[in-house]
């Protein structure tokens, strides 16, 4: 999970993931528009980090390379780190509600 946390730690990479969530299958040129202050090479480096973390997968068709969001690593983080704590919090809230009503 360390590569996923590393990838998610950067705001620019999160912006790229948001762009792919909103419209999957974008080219490098389209993703460069998400980070206009960054060079094409900088965006490529961010995409490489995201690919290393398996958050982005690519499909090369002819001369074009399309980038797609892979939400599985984020779901694994949710299942490991968020869901167990959320379940506990919901149980506490339900008990509080029951105590206040009873």
Number of C-alpha atoms within 10 A of each C-alpha: 11 8 16 19 13 13 23 19 11 11 10 16 21 15 15 22 24 14 19 18 14 10 11 15 19 18 16 17 13 13 21 19 14 16 16 10 9 12 11 16 11 13 22 14 13 18 23 16 19 24 20 14 20 18 22 21 17 16 12 10 8 6 5 12 15 17 22 21 23 20 13 11 17 16 13 14 14 14 12 11 11 12 14 11 13 12 11 11 12 11 12 12 12 12 12 12 11 10 9 8 7 6
